Amino acid sequence: MPYYEGLAEWIREHFQDRLDVEEKRMFGGLCFMVSRHMCCGIVKDTLMARVRPDNY
């Protein structure tokens, strides 16, 4: 398994009430798209999140 499924389940639960979320396999892991924009992803056991420039 290329990514940590437990973390993927946690993210799925977080987004469960949204209709604009889809999952895509990419970069050897799993990516979550919100309104067709990359939001976060998992590679192995690492969570990656998109952060706006004003929140760096």
Gaussian input, Z-matrix of N, CA and C with variables (Angstrom, degrees):
# hf/3-21g

backbone

0 1
 N
 C     1     B1
 C     2     B2     1     A1
 N     3     B3     2     A2     1     D1
 C     4     B4     3     A3     2     D2
 C     5     B5     4     A4     3     D3
 N     6     B6     5     A5     4     D4
 C     7     B7     6     A6     5     D5
 C     8     B8     7     A7     6     D6
 N     9     B9     8     A8     7     D7
 C    10    B10     9     A9     8     D8
 C    11    B11    10    A10     9     D9
 N    12    B12    11    A11    10    D10
 C    13    B13    12    A12    11    D11
 C    14    B14    13    A13    12    D12
 N    15    B15    14    A14    13    D13
 C    16    B16    15    A15    14    D14
 C    17    B17    16    A16    15    D15
 N    18    B18    17    A17    16    D16
 C    19    B19    18    A18    17    D17
 C    20    B20    19    A19    18    D18
 N    21    B21    20    A20    19    D19
 C    22    B22    21    A21    20    D20
 C    23    B23    22    A22    21    D21
 N    24    B24    23    A23    22    D22
 C    25    B25    24    A24    23    D23
 C    26    B26    25    A25    24    D24
 N    27    B27    26    A26    25    D25
 C    28    B28    27    A27    26    D26
 C    29    B29    28    A28    27    D27
 N    30    B30    29    A29    28    D28
 C    31    B31    30    A30    29    D29
 C    32    B32    31    A31    30    D30
 N    33    B33    32    A32    31    D31
 C    34    B34    33    A33    32    D32
 C    35    B35    34    A34    33    D33
 N    36    B36    35    A35    34    D34
 C    37    B37    36    A36    35    D35
 C    38    B38    37    A37    36    D36
 N    39    B39    38    A38    37    D37
 C    40    B40    39    A39    38    D38
 C    41    B41    40    A40    39    D39
 N    42    B42    41    A41    40    D40
 C    43    B43    42    A42    41    D41
 C    44    B44    43    A43    42    D42
 N    45    B45    44    A44    43    D43
 C    46    B46    45    A45    44    D44
 C    47    B47    46    A46    45    D45
 N    48    B48    47    A47    46    D46
 C    49    B49    48    A48    47    D47
 C    50    B50    49    A49    48    D48
 N    51    B51    50    A50    49    D49
 C    52    B52    51    A51    50    D50
 C    53    B53    52    A52    51    D51
 N    54    B54    53    A53    52    D52
 C    55    B55    54    A54    53    D53
 C    56    B56    55    A55    54    D54
 N    57    B57    56    A56    55    D55
 C    58    B58    57    A57    56    D56
 C    59    B59    58    A58    57    D57
 N    60    B60    59    A59    58    D58
 C    61    B61    60    A60    59    D59
 C    62    B62    61    A61    60    D60
 N    63    B63    62    A62    61    D61
 C    64    B64    63    A63    62    D62
 C    65    B65    64    A64    63    D63
 N    66    B66    65    A65    64    D64
 C    67    B67    66    A66    65    D65
 C    68    B68    67    A67    66    D66
 N    69    B69    68    A68    67    D67
 C    70    B70    69    A69    68    D68
 C    71    B71    70    A70    69    D69
 N    72    B72    71    A71    70    D70
 C    73    B73    72    A72    71    D71
 C    74    B74    73    A73    72    D72
 N    75    B75    74    A74    73    D73
 C    76    B76    75    A75    74    D74
 C    77    B77    76    A76    75    D75
 N    78    B78    77    A77    76    D76
 C    79    B79    78    A78    77    D77
 C    80    B80    79    A79    78    D78
 N    81    B81    80    A80    79    D79
 C    82    B82    81    A81    80    D80
 C    83    B83    82    A82    81    D81
 N    84    B84    83    A83    82    D82
 C    85    B85    84    A84    83    D83
 C    86    B86    85    A85    84    D84
 N    87    B87    86    A86    85    D85
 C    88    B88    87    A87    86    D86
 C    89    B89    88    A88    87    D87
 N    90    B90    89    A89    88    D88
 C    91    B91    90    A90    89    D89
 C    92    B92    91    A91    90    D90
 N    93    B93    92    A92    91    D91
 C    94    B94    93    A93    92    D92
 C    95    B95    94    A94    93    D93
 N    96    B96    95    A95    94    D94
 C    97    B97    96    A96    95    D95
 C    98    B98    97    A97    96    D96
 N    99    B99    98    A98    97    D97
 C   100   B100    99    A99    98    D98
 C   101   B101   100   A100    99    D99
 N   102   B102   101   A101   100   D100
 C   103   B103   102   A102   101   D101
 C   104   B104   103   A103   102   D102
 N   105   B105   104   A104   103   D103
 C   106   B106   105   A105   104   D104
 C   107   B107   106   A106   105   D105
 N   108   B108   107   A107   106   D106
 C   109   B109   108   A108   107   D107
 C   110   B110   109   A109   108   D108
 N   111   B111   110   A110   109   D109
 C   112   B112   111   A111   110   D110
 C   113   B113   112   A112   111   D111
 N   114   B114   113   A113   112   D112
 C   115   B115   114   A114   113   D113
 C   116   B116   115   A115   114   D114
 N   117   B117   116   A116   115   D115
 C   118   B118   117   A117   116   D116
 C   119   B119   118   A118   117   D117
 N   120   B120   119   A119   118   D118
 C   121   B121   120   A120   119   D119
 C   122   B122   121   A121   120   D120
 N   123   B123   122   A122   121   D121
 C   124   B124   123   A123   122   D122
 C   125   B125   124   A124   123   D123
 N   126   B126   125   A125   124   D124
 C   127   B127   126   A126   125   D125
 C   128   B128   127   A127   126   D126
 N   129   B129   128   A128   127   D127
 C   130   B130   129   A129   128   D128
 C   131   B131   130   A130   129   D129
 N   132   B132   131   A131   130   D130
 C   133   B133   132   A132   131   D131
 C   134   B134   133   A133   132   D132
 N   135   B135   134   A134   133   D133
 C   136   B136   135   A135   134   D134
 C   137   B137   136   A136   135   D135
 N   138   B138   137   A137   136   D136
 C   139   B139   138   A138   137   D137
 C   140   B140   139   A139   138   D138
 N   141   B141   140   A140   139   D139
 C   142   B142   141   A141   140   D140
 C   143   B143   142   A142   141   D141
 N   144   B144   143   A143   142   D142
 C   145   B145   144   A144   143   D143
 C   146   B146   145   A145   144   D144
 N   147   B147   146   A146   145   D145
 C   148   B148   147   A147   146   D146
 C   149   B149   148   A148   147   D147
 N   150   B150   149   A149   148   D148
 C   151   B151   150   A150   149   D149
 C   152   B152   151   A151   150   D150
 N   153   B153   152   A152   151   D151
 C   154   B154   153   A153   152   D152
 C   155   B155   154   A154   153   D153
 N   156   B156   155   A155   154   D154
 C   157   B157   156   A156   155   D155
 C   158   B158   157   A157   156   D156
 N   159   B159   158   A158   157   D157
 C   160   B160   159   A159   158   D158
 C   161   B161   160   A160   159   D159
 N   162   B162   161   A161   160   D160
 C   163   B163   162   A162   161   D161
 C   164   B164   163   A163   162   D162
 N   165   B165   164   A164   163   D163
 C   166   B166   165   A165   164   D164
 C   167   B167   166   A166   165   D165

   B1=1.4491
   B2=1.5348
   B3=1.3242
   B4=1.4568
   B5=1.5313
   B6=1.3216
   B7=1.4613
   B8=1.5261
   B9=1.3230
   B10=1.4521
   B11=1.5334
   B12=1.3172
   B13=1.4613
   B14=1.5282
   B15=1.3255
   B16=1.4639
   B17=1.5203
   B18=1.3131
   B19=1.4597
   B20=1.5271
   B21=1.3210
   B22=1.4618
   B23=1.5335
   B24=1.3198
   B25=1.4665
   B26=1.5248
   B27=1.3201
   B28=1.4606
   B29=1.5369
   B30=1.3393
   B31=1.4689
   B32=1.5265
   B33=1.3321
   B34=1.4726
   B35=1.5277
   B36=1.3299
   B37=1.4653
   B38=1.5243
   B39=1.3266
   B40=1.4603
   B41=1.5352
   B42=1.3248
   B43=1.4638
   B44=1.5281
   B45=1.3110
   B46=1.4622
   B47=1.5252
   B48=1.3116
   B49=1.4613
   B50=1.5290
   B51=1.3079
   B52=1.4692
   B53=1.5161
   B54=1.3204
   B55=1.4611
   B56=1.5248
   B57=1.3322
   B58=1.4656
   B59=1.5260
   B60=1.3306
   B61=1.4693
   B62=1.5233
   B63=1.3122
   B64=1.4588
   B65=1.5193
   B66=1.2969
   B67=1.4624
   B68=1.5193
   B69=1.3167
   B70=1.4616
   B71=1.5171
   B72=1.3156
   B73=1.4653
   B74=1.5193
   B75=1.3126
   B76=1.4657
   B77=1.5165
   B78=1.3116
   B79=1.4653
   B80=1.5270
   B81=1.3157
   B82=1.4515
   B83=1.5178
   B84=1.3170
   B85=1.4579
   B86=1.5080
   B87=1.3152
   B88=1.4539
   B89=1.5176
   B90=1.3183
   B91=1.4544
   B92=1.5239
   B93=1.3218
   B94=1.4549
   B95=1.5211
   B96=1.3204
   B97=1.4501
   B98=1.5252
   B99=1.3387
   B100=1.4572
   B101=1.5206
   B102=1.3151
   B103=1.4718
   B104=1.5285
   B105=1.3371
   B106=1.4552
   B107=1.5221
   B108=1.3433
   B109=1.4600
   B110=1.5233
   B111=1.3446
   B112=1.4518
   B113=1.5247
   B114=1.3129
   B115=1.4625
   B116=1.5266
   B117=1.3275
   B118=1.4615
   B119=1.5193
   B120=1.3098
   B121=1.4519
   B122=1.5133
   B123=1.3205
   B124=1.4546
   B125=1.5231
   B126=1.3234
   B127=1.4542
   B128=1.5224
   B129=1.3213
   B130=1.4772
   B131=1.5142
   B132=1.3323
   B133=1.4594
   B134=1.5297
   B135=1.3371
   B136=1.4541
   B137=1.5254
   B138=1.3184
   B139=1.4593
   B140=1.5197
   B141=1.3266
   B142=1.4605
   B143=1.5238
   B144=1.3313
   B145=1.4602
   B146=1.5146
   B147=1.3055
   B148=1.4548
   B149=1.5240
   B150=1.3186
   B151=1.4574
   B152=1.5244
   B153=1.3121
   B154=1.4625
   B155=1.5281
   B156=1.3487
   B157=1.4651
   B158=1.5225
   B159=1.3259
   B160=1.4596
   B161=1.5335
   B162=1.3453
   B163=1.4610
   B164=1.5263
   B165=1.3564
   B166=1.4597
   B167=1.4973
   A1=108.75
   A2=118.71
   A3=120.80
   A4=114.25
   A5=118.66
   A6=120.66
   A7=109.39
   A8=115.77
   A9=122.90
   A10=109.21
   A11=116.81
   A12=122.19
   A13=111.87
   A14=118.51
   A15=121.08
   A16=111.90
   A17=116.88
   A18=121.59
   A19=110.43
   A20=116.88
   A21=120.58
   A22=110.70
   A23=117.35
   A24=120.91
   A25=111.16
   A26=116.83
   A27=121.03
   A28=110.32
   A29=116.87
   A30=121.04
   A31=110.06
   A32=117.53
   A33=120.77
   A34=110.94
   A35=117.05
   A36=120.49
   A37=111.03
   A38=116.25
   A39=120.66
   A40=111.42
   A41=116.55
   A42=122.02
   A43=113.74
   A44=119.07
   A45=121.42
   A46=114.84
   A47=119.37
   A48=121.29
   A49=113.45
   A50=116.98
   A51=120.63
   A52=110.23
   A53=115.47
   A54=121.31
   A55=112.28
   A56=117.52
   A57=121.70
   A58=113.26
   A59=117.33
   A60=121.51
   A61=109.24
   A62=116.15
   A63=120.74
   A64=109.35
   A65=115.31
   A66=122.08
   A67=109.32
   A68=115.27
   A69=120.58
   A70=108.19
   A71=115.41
   A72=120.10
   A73=107.59
   A74=115.76
   A75=120.51
   A76=109.76
   A77=115.52
   A78=123.64
   A79=111.83
   A80=117.76
   A81=121.26
   A82=113.46
   A83=117.24
   A84=121.74
   A85=110.32
   A86=116.01
   A87=122.60
   A88=108.70
   A89=116.59
   A90=122.45
   A91=108.78
   A92=117.01
   A93=122.57
   A94=108.12
   A95=115.19
   A96=122.25
   A97=108.32
   A98=116.33
   A99=122.03
   A100=106.71
   A101=116.17
   A102=121.70
   A103=110.92
   A104=115.59
   A105=124.45
   A106=113.91
   A107=117.65
   A108=122.79
   A109=108.40
   A110=116.12
   A111=119.92
   A112=109.60
   A113=116.03
   A114=122.07
   A115=110.94
   A116=115.62
   A117=120.05
   A118=108.59
   A119=114.87
   A120=119.04
   A121=111.21
   A122=114.46
   A123=121.37
   A124=107.92
   A125=116.19
   A126=122.54
   A127=106.31
   A128=115.49
   A129=123.05
   A130=108.61
   A131=119.01
   A132=120.41
   A133=111.82
   A134=116.46
   A135=122.07
   A136=111.26
   A137=116.45
   A138=122.01
   A139=108.63
   A140=115.75
   A141=121.22
   A142=106.52
   A143=116.77
   A144=120.29
   A145=109.78
   A146=115.22
   A147=120.72
   A148=107.60
   A149=116.29
   A150=122.29
   A151=108.75
   A152=115.67
   A153=119.36
   A154=110.08
   A155=118.03
   A156=121.02
   A157=113.70
   A158=117.85
   A159=119.63
   A160=112.25
   A161=117.83
   A162=121.90
   A163=113.00
   A164=117.82
   A165=119.88
   A166=109.66
   D1=124.63
   D2=-174.48
   D3=-78.79
   D4=-11.70
   D5=179.82
   D6=-141.86
   D7=160.39
   D8=-176.76
   D9=-76.52
   D10=109.29
   D11=-174.98
   D12=-64.94
   D13=-32.47
   D14=178.03
   D15=-61.31
   D16=-40.22
   D17=177.26
   D18=-68.06
   D19=-39.11
   D20=177.24
   D21=-61.54
   D22=-41.64
   D23=178.14
   D24=-63.63
   D25=-39.98
   D26=178.67
   D27=-60.95
   D28=-43.26
   D29=178.96
   D30=-67.21
   D31=-42.66
   D32=177.77
   D33=-57.39
   D34=-42.57
   D35=178.31
   D36=-62.84
   D37=-39.12
   D38=179.43
   D39=-62.34
   D40=-39.01
   D41=-176.67
   D42=-95.43
   D43=5.91
   D44=-169.83
   D45=-58.09
   D46=-28.19
   D47=-177.88
   D48=-90.37
   D49=-1.43
   D50=-179.26
   D51=-95.32
   D52=140.22
   D53=178.85
   D54=-96.38
   D55=-9.19
   D56=-175.24
   D57=-102.65
   D58=22.43
   D59=-178.75
   D60=-110.52
   D61=134.42
   D62=173.26
   D63=-136.20
   D64=153.45
   D65=178.61
   D66=-103.38
   D67=140.95
   D68=175.96
   D69=-138.42
   D70=137.23
   D71=173.51
   D72=-82.65
   D73=125.78
   D74=176.38
   D75=-160.11
   D76=156.02
   D77=179.31
   D78=57.11
   D79=28.40
   D80=180.00
   D81=76.55
   D82=11.91
   D83=-179.63
   D84=-140.56
   D85=-147.70
   D86=-177.30
   D87=-129.77
   D88=135.65
   D89=-179.20
   D90=-119.52
   D91=141.97
   D92=175.27
   D93=-110.06
   D94=124.20
   D95=-179.26
   D96=-105.94
   D97=133.72
   D98=176.09
   D99=-118.34
   D100=121.55
   D101=-176.51
   D102=52.30
   D103=40.90
   D104=177.50
   D105=67.96
   D106=17.60
   D107=176.56
   D108=-119.45
   D109=138.66
   D110=179.77
   D111=-63.33
   D112=128.52
   D113=-178.79
   D114=-109.24
   D115=-52.82
   D116=-179.38
   D117=-156.65
   D118=168.76
   D119=-179.45
   D120=-158.68
   D121=170.52
   D122=-179.67
   D123=-129.53
   D124=129.25
   D125=171.32
   D126=-125.62
   D127=117.50
   D128=-173.78
   D129=58.40
   D130=-108.77
   D131=179.33
   D132=-118.34
   D133=21.66
   D134=-176.46
   D135=-109.95
   D136=129.63
   D137=174.67
   D138=-88.40
   D139=129.59
   D140=174.55
   D141=-113.47
   D142=136.83
   D143=-179.35
   D144=-130.41
   D145=144.19
   D146=175.93
   D147=-81.60
   D148=131.03
   D149=-178.40
   D150=-124.27
   D151=131.56
   D152=178.92
   D153=-66.96
   D154=148.16
   D155=-177.24
   D156=-54.68
   D157=-35.21
   D158=-178.64
   D159=-75.39
   D160=-3.43
   D161=177.55
   D162=-112.61
   D163=10.25
   D164=179.88
   D165=-61.86

